[in-house]
Amino acid sequence: MTREQIRTSRLLLRPWRDEDRAPFAALNADPRVMEHFPSTLTREESDALVDRIQAFWAENGTGLYAVERRDSGAFIGFVGIIPMKPDAPGAGGWEIGWRLAADHWRQGFAKEAASAVRDAVFSGEICPKSERIDRLYSYTSLTNLPSQAVMRAIGLEPWSRATLHSVPVGHALRQAVVYASPRRLTTADGTVLTARRARADDLPLLMALLENDCGCHGEAPGNSAHSADDALQLTFEEIDGDWSHFLAVLEASEETAQPKERSRILGMCQLTVIPGLSRAGAPRMLVDSIHIRRDWRDRGLEALLRKWALEEGHARGVGRIDLLTAHGNTEPSGVLPLEGTHEPLEGAAP
């Protein structure tokens, strides 16, 4: 059963009251608050939104909380979870979202409220219809940098670009970005690992993984003026700066990693989403660069990463998933070099 109230150091997240309607209408009529929405809302439209929020709570046992300041009792907005839009990547999952009155911005309230909801979700205290949620998404317009900063602050990662077909063509808000929480994966022997987006400070560990897995660390081919470290740094920056790419690392927890291990990174995998006009406009996803650390190869991690990649593709709504493999490659580590062939990933749409 979802908690009806959540207290933080400064806020109370609670059910909606009739007296919330007037300040909520003022919030929704404020052009500053609604800058990244198609339009402001009239009082009637704002009240209708409250009706839908309350009806969703009644049906699903969770939803958007009203947010109240504990020091003043003032209503300042909402925070909570709702289903992801059907035309966005992550459809079928749950979005964490918030909307606060402009007078209460830049005081850390959005992060505080959203962090409390995130923690309640992952601890099982927020369960729509008693369904445990293992991942949260959040999305906003490409230009809404303050909301993206909150998403990063609560532990969500850049995950996908999105074109919202419910927004008219040419509208500035049609192009959106989706953030997502890292995923917990469980091996056949019950070991819990985390699949997350690679970060810049992971790069030395990824280089060590490449050396450990396939010995491909050394001088950059064809350019003696640059070391492989320089080439990989530039490549990482290109990958990380392009929303069509997702370079993932498979990471052990502190409990799983051996005490003397220098790195908790056990594997890596790169996904690339390629738009196309075939398959009714559904994009294709390429799965490349699967590498597993040698001392973990017999633990089923390659199969785990392939299954994760398949699920990631489905969550992104791709129409085909291709695995880049090498001719005659039987190496169990799953080293898949660029000169390989494209093969449909088992379980993917044809």
N, C-alpha and C positions, 0 to 999 in steps of 0.2 A: 504494500500500500504506500503510495506517495505521501511524503510529509506535506501537511497543509501549510506549515510555516517553517521558514528557515531563518535563523538569526545569525548575523555576522557582527563584527565589532561596532559597525555604524548603521546597519540596515536591518529591516525586517521585510522578508519576502512572504507575502500572505495572500489569502483569497481576495477577490475584488469586492468592493462595496459600492453602493449607489453613489456615495459622495465622491468617489474617484472619477466619475464621469465628466464633471466640469473641468478639473485640471487636466484630465486626459485629452479632452477636446481642445483645450488651449495649446497643449503640447503638439497635437496633430495639425493645428492651424498655423504653427510657427514655421516660416520658410527656412529657418536655420536647421531645425530638427528634420525637416522633410526635404532637405536639399538633394539627397540621394534617392528619393522616391519620385515616381512619376508626377505627383501633385500633392498639395496639402489636402486635408480632409475637412468637410463641413461638420457641423455638430451632429447632424443625422448620420453621416458616414462613420464618425468616430463612435457614436453610441451603438451602431450596428456592429462595429468591430468588437466592442465590449461584449455584446450579445453572443457573438461567435466564439470569443474566448471562453466565456462562461459555459456555453453549450459544449465546447470541446472538453473542458474539464469534467463536466457531468458524464460525458460518454466514455472518456479515456482515463479518468482518474489522475490526470496531470495536464500540464500545458504552461501557459504564461502566468507567472506570479505578478501581482502588483508589488511595487517596490516603495517602501516607506522609510524615511529617515527616522532613526530612533531618537535623535536629539530634539527634533521639532514635531515629529508626527506627520510631516508633509509627504504627500504622494508625489513621487518624482518620475514614475514611468513603469516599465515592465521589464522582466527578464524571464527566460524559461526555455522550454523545448517545444517544437512543433515538427510535423513531418516535412521533409525536404520537398520542394516543388517538383512536380513530375517532369518538368522540362529542363531540370538542372542535373548535372552529374551528382551522384549520391542519392538519386531518387529511390525512395523506399527506406531510406535511413532517417535519422533525426537531426534536426538543426537546432543549435543553441543560438538564441538571438536576444537582443535587448533594444530598448529605445528609452532615452532619458531626456527630461526637459533641459533646455540649453543652460538655464541658470545653475544647473548641477553638474556641468561638464568640468573636465580638467581637475577633478578632485579624487580620481581613482574609484569612483562609485561603480562604473561599468565593469571594471576588472574585478572588484570585490564581489559584486552580485553574480557575475558570470562564473567566477571561480567557485563560489558556493554551490551553484547549480551543477557545474561540472563534477565536483566532488560527490554530491548527492547522487548523481546519475551513476558514476562508476562504483560507488559503494552499494548500489542497489536500493537506495532510499527514494529514488525517483524511478518508478517502473510503470509505464503505461500499460494498463490491463495486465499487470504482473509480468510484463516482458522485460527481461534484463537488456540493457543497451550496452554494447561493447565499443561503440564508436560514435563520435559526435562530428557533425559538419557545421560549417557556418559560411555564409556567402554574402557578398555585397557587391556594389558596383566597383568597377576598376579604379574609379577616382576617389573612392571613400577610404582614404588613408588612415583616418583616426580609428575607424572600426577595424581595419586590418591590423592596426597596432594592438588593439585589445585582443583580437584573435591570437596573435603571436604571444601576447602576455599570458594567456591562459593555457598555453601549451599546444595550440593548433598549428599545423604546418601548411605552407602553400601546397595545394594539391592539384588543382585543375582550373583552367579557364572555362568559361561557360557563355554560351549565347542563349539568352532567355527569350524563347519564342513568344512568350506572353506579352513581351514589350515590343512596341511597334518598331519596324525596321527604320534605322537612322536615328533612333532615340539614344541619347548619351548613356542611358542606363541599361541598354540591351546587352552590353558586354560586361560580364561579371567575373569575379574570381571566387573560387571555392577553397576553403581551408578545411582540414580534417585532423583529427587526433591520430597519433600513431596507433598501430594495431599490435595487439598481443597475440602471438602464435605459440602453439603448443606442439612439441615434437611427439613422436610415437611413444617415447619413454616418459612423457609427462613433463619434460623441461619447458619452462615458459621463457620465450624470447620476445623481443620487440622489433617490429619492422617499422622503421622511421625514415624520414628524409635525411640524406647526408648533409652535414654541415661543413663549413670551411675548415673548422678545426679537426675534422675527421681525416683530412686529406693525407697527412703523413701515415696514418693507420691504414688508409686504403692503398697507398703505395706499398706498404709492407705486406698487405694482403695479396696484391698482385704479384709481388716477388715470391711470396710463400706458395702461391697457387700455381703460377705458370712461368716464373722466372722472367717476366717481361719488363723488368725494371732495369734500366741501363741508359745508354746514350740514345737520344732521340734519333730515329732513322732519318737519313738524308739531310741532317742539319747539325753539324758538329758544334755550332756556336751555342746551341741550347742543350741543356741536359734534359733527361726524361722528366725530372722534377719540374722544370720550367714548362715543358709541354703539357704535362698533366695538370699543372696549376691553371694554365690558360684554358684547357679543355673543361676543367671543373667549373670555372667561372662562366663559360659559355652555357654549359648544361644547367647550372644553377639559376642563370638569368633568363632562361627560356621556359615558359609555363608548359610547353609541349613535352618537356622531359621531366622525369622523376627518377633521380638516382637514390635508391634505397639501400640502407644497411640493415643487416640482421645483427642485433646486439643482445648479448647475454646480460642478465641481471648481475648485481654485485654478488648475490648468493650463488649463482650458477658458475660464474667465472672462477678460475683457479686463483688463489691468493697471489702467486708470483707472475701472473699473466700481465703483460704490458698493455694489452688491448682486449676489450670486450667485444670487438667487432668480429663476427664469425663468418660473415658472408656479405655479398653485395649483388645488386641487380639493377639494371637500368631499363626503364620503360619510356617509350616514345610514342606519343599519340599523333597520328597522321590524318589530317582531314582529307576527304575525297568525295566526289560526286556519286560514286557507285554505292551499292548497298543502301539505297534510299537516303544518301547523305550521311550515313553513320560512319564515324571515323574508324580507322584501323589502328591497332596498337602493336608495336614491335617490342619484343622482349629480348634484350641483349645483355651481354656482359654479366652473366651469372658466374660468380666465383665463390668458392667455399674454402675456408681455411683447412689445410691438410689434416690437422688433428681432429677435425669434426666431420670428415667426409663420410664416415660410416654411421652417422646419426640421422640420416635422411633429410639433411638440410636442403639439398638441391630440390628434392620433390616438394618440400615445404615451401620453398621460394616460388616454384612453378605454380603451385596451387594458389599461393598468395597473389601472384601476377594475374592468374585467371580471374580471381575474385575482384581484383582492382580494375581489370578491364570491364567486367560486367557492371561494376559500380559506376564506371565512367560512361556506360552506354555504347561501347564500341561494337561494331558489327563483325569484326574479325580480329583475331589475336594470332600473331605470327611469332614463332620462336626462331631466332637466328642461330643456326647450328653449322658445324663444320662437316665437310664430307668425310665420312668414315670415322668421325670422332666417337670413341667409346670411353673416353676418360670420365670416370665417375664424378669428377669435381664439377663438371658442367662448364668448362671453359669454352665459350662460344665466340670464336674470332670473327672479324668482319667479313672475311672472304668466304664465309659459309653460305648456306642456302636458307631460304625461308620455308619453314614447315608450319602448318597449322598446329597450334597448341591443343593437345587433347582436351576435349570438353568445350572448346570455343565454337562460336557460331561459324558455319562454313562461309 
